[in-house]
């Protein structure tokens, strides 16, 4: 099989999932990997400085398309882009593939493909013709199925939720124990796009510091897409005593941060959001979650069962959720224990096995 996907670095939810799939498929099948990462977190082609990157990506996709036309692969796994330029590259790839489009499995890792496929009439028509001819499309959950409605036939759409790595799972008896820590650690673990929500945690920290409330400590971890974003986060950490800015973390650091956290905050409004892996990782670590009702989050997060919903991606909403959390310690601990139990549904082995099944179905093996 041929495998086209952006693999780390940088580490994103998409590249992390694709790396897990590549490792699993490579252990069981003959896989030719064609790397498609652009090597940076920034999305789109909104500036002149990104044009060389975009040009290199187009050349790479054309090269991949030529390779795929010659390869005897039974199936082609492709992890596409959600941006407008990225979508045009993917449509170009499908165009060159011709009749082999029926061998393609598209794994849609985000929630922004609806506008991408139907942004304007010409793009919609191309998507219906090209994407509509693929073998299967994988989306992250029911709330994200609409992205391919009217483009990919309903019977070719598969729902496969994300996963949490095995080394993030705490012992069931340890779930919720971090809620007793003083101060209680509130972790933000994501790329530092402002729309991912880190400014909401800074605003919450500012509100609490102004009150002299020392019950909470905020930890902001993740790589920044631009120097300006990194500097803004670092400035907040220097200004506020209740914020620790960690920056980019590797797998070992990620596990250590989750092992300490009582709460994981996901106040996202990210335009391309799908199903944040930080939510499932929080479950595995026995933590509770604060989250906005955005994109596919509702498929894996229920307020009152897994944590507390955020009315908005802002500081007052985060503070209100933390006040509710501390007002009901027994109920919050029960949520953490429930999350650890529910995390068993999101093991990595389940995820890669379900993806492999779709790939083999399209290959005609199953």
N, C-alpha and C positions, 0 to 999 in steps of 0.2 A: 504494500500500500504506500501511497505518497502522503506526506504529512506536511501541510503548510500552516505555520502558526508562528506568532511572536513568542519566543522563549526568553526567559530572564538572561541578562538584565535588560531593562529595569524589572523589578518585581511588582507586578500588578495582579489583581484577581485573575485577569485573563491569562497572563503569561504563566502564573502559578498553576492554574488548572490545565493549561495545555502541556506544561512540562510533566504533570502527573500522568496525563493520557499518553504522551509520547513514551514515557518510561514503561508504562504497562504494556502498550501495544508492541514496543520494541522487544520486550521480553518474550512475547508469544508469536510474533509475526515478523516477516521481513518488511522493514519500514525504511523508506528513504525520506529523510527530514529536509525540508526546504525552509530555512529560517526567514521570517518576514518582519522581525522586530526593527523598528526605526531607531532603537537605542536611547530613547528619551521619553519623558512622561508627558510632554506637551502634546495637546490634541490639535488636529486640524492643520491648516496651512494658512494661518491668519497673518503671517508676517513675511517680509522678504527673506529674513535670515533662515526661515524654514524651507524655502524653495529648493535648495540643494538636497535636503533630506527627502523631500517629496519626489524630486527628479530621480534620486537613487532608488526609491521605492518602486517607481514606475518601471525603471529598467529591470529591477529585480523581478517584478511580477511578470514582465514580458519574457524574461529568461526562464522563469518557472513554468510559464505556459508552454513555451517551446519544449522544455524538458518533459512535461507531462504528456504532450502529444506523442512523444516517442516512447515513453515508458510503458511497460506491460502491466502497470498497476491495476489491480482488480477494483480498487476503491480509492477515493481521494478525500482525505479529511482536511477541511479548511476552516480556520478561525478568522472570520472577516473583521473588517474595520467598521466603526459606526460613523465616522466623519464623512463629509461629502466627498472630499478628495479620495479618502480610503474606499468609499463605496464605488467610485468610478474605476479605481484600480481593480476592485473585485469583479465588477461587471466586464471589464476588459479581459480579465482572466477567463471568465465564463464564456465570453464570446469566442476566444481563441480555442477553448476546449471543444467547441462544437457539439457533436453528438455525445461526447463523453460527459456532458453535464449530468447525465443520469447516474453517474458513478460518484457524484460529489455528496459528502455530508458536510453541511454548514453548521458549525457550533457557535451559536449566538450568545456571547458572554455578557451582553449588556442589555439595557432597556431603551436604547435610542435608535433602534433599527426601523421603527415605524416611520418616523419622519424621513429617515435616510431612503427608504424604499419608495416613499410617496411624496417627497418634498415638492415635486412639480410633475406635470403630466408626462413629459418625455422620460424622466427617470422612472416613473411608475410603469410606463409601457415597457421599458427595457427590463425592469425588475420582473414584471409578469412573464415576459418571454424567457428571460435567462434564469433568474432565481426560481421561477416556477417550474423549471425543468429538472431541478436537482433531485437526487435520490431521497434525501431527508434533511430536515432542519431540526436542530436541538435548541430548545429554549429552556430557561431556568425554572419556569413555573407557570401556572395558569394565568397569572396577572400579566405575563409577558407574551402570551400567545398571540395577542392582537397585532403584534409587530409584523407577523407574517400572514395575517388574515387577508384573503383575497390575492395573495402572491404565491404562497406554497399551499398545495392542496392539503386539506385538513388531515387526511390519513397519512401524510408524510411528515407530520410534526410530532416530535417527541419531547416530553417534559422530563428534564433531569436536573435536580437541585445540586448546588455546590456541596462542598465537603469541608471537614476540618482534619488536619493532619493528626495522626495517631499520637505523636509526642506532645500534643497540647491537652490531651485528656487527663484530668485529675482523677484521683480515686473518688468513687461515688461518695464516700463518707466525708471527703474534704469540701464538697460543694457547699458554697455559701459561707464558709468559715472566714473568708477575707472580708466579709461584711462587718465583722467585729473589729477590724483594724481601726486605729485612730492615728492620723486622719484616714478616712476612707478614701481609697485610691480610685479615681475615675479615669479610665484609659481611653484615649482616642488613638486608633490604630488604622491609618489609611494614608494614601497619597495626599499631600498637602495642597490640593486644589482648594481655594476658599469655599467653593460650593459643596465640598465634601463635609464642611461643617466645623472646622477647627475654630473659626472666629466666634462661634456660639459658645464654645468652651472658654475662650478668652474673656468674652463678655460676662459669662457666669462667674468666672474666677474674680473678675473685677468687682462685680456686685457683692460677692461674699467677702472679699478682702475689705471693701468699704464698710461692711457691717461688723468687721472684726470676727467673722465666723471662720473658725479654724478647723471645722469638722471634715473638710474635704481637701484633697490634693489632686490636681489635674496633671496627667502625664500625656503629652502630645508626641506621638511617634509616627514617623513616615518620611519618605523622600519628598522633596519639594520639586515641582515642575520648573520653577524659575528661581533665579537668585533673589528676585524681589519677594517671592513667597517665603523663601527660607529666611530672609532678613526680617520680614514682618513677624514670623512666628518666634524667631530668636529674640526680637525686641520685646515681645510680650513676656517671654520667659525671664528676661532680665528685669522687667519692670514689676512683675507681680511675684510675691514670695510663695504663692500657692500653686505655681505652675512649674513643671519640669519639662523642658523640650529635649527630646532624645534624638530626633533626626532619623535618618535611615537606619533600619535594623535588619540584621540577618536572622536566619531561622532560630538560632539559639537565643538571641536577645528577645525575639518575638515571644518565644515560649516562656522566658523568664518574666517578661512584662505581664503576660496573661496570668501566670501563676500567682502574681501579687495582686492583681486587680480584683476589686469587688464589683465594679461596675464598668461596663464598656459602653461608650456613648457613640451613637451613629446618627448625628443630626444632619443628614445629607439632603441636599437638593440637586445633586450633581446631574447634569442633563443626560449623561450616558449611563446613569446608574442602573445596575441590574439587580443583583442579590448579594449584598456585601458579605464577603467571607468573614469579616470581623464578627458578625452576629453569630455564625455557627461556631466560630472559634471561642467566643465567649461562653456559649453553651458547654462546649467541651471542657472549658476551664472551670465550670461551676460558678460563673458570674451572672449577674442580671444585666439586662440591656435597656438603654434609653434610645429610642429610635423615632424618626419621623415616618409618617405613612407615605412613602415615596417609592415609585417604580415597583419592583418585585418584592419589597420588604414584607408586605402583608402575607406572602406565601409561606414565610418561615417565622414570622413574628406576630404574636397576638398580645396586645396590651392587657395587663392583668394576669397573664399566664407566664410570659417570658420576661416581663419587665414593665417599663412605663413608657407610654406613648408621649411624644413631644408635640405640642400643639403647633409649634413653629420651630424653625432652625435658628433660634436666638437664645441669648443668655437667660432672660426671664423664664422661658419654657424649660431650660435645663435646670435652673434653680428650683422651679416648682416641682419638677419630677424628683429631684433630690430630696426636697422637703417631704413629699409623699412617701418616698422610699424609707426615710428615717422615722417617719411617723408610724410605720407598720413593720417593725423588725421581723416579727414572726412570719408575716405574709411574704415579705421580701426574701427571707431565707428559704421559704417553701418554693418560691419561684426559681431560685438558684438551683435547688435540688431537682426540681422538675426539668430545668434546662439540661442538667447533666444527664438525666435519663433520656430526654429527647435527642440529645447529641448522638446517641447510638444509631439514629436513623441517618446520620450524615457522615458516616465513616468513609474514608478514602477508597477502600476496597469496593464499597457499594457504588460509588461514583464512577470509577474507571470501568467496572464490570458493565454498568448500564450503557456507558458510551461505547464500549467494545461491542456490545450486542447490536446496537444501531449500525455500527460500521460493518459488522459481519452480515447483517440483513441486507444492506445496500450492495455488498459484495456478492450476494447470492449464496453465501455459505450457510445461513440459517433460513 
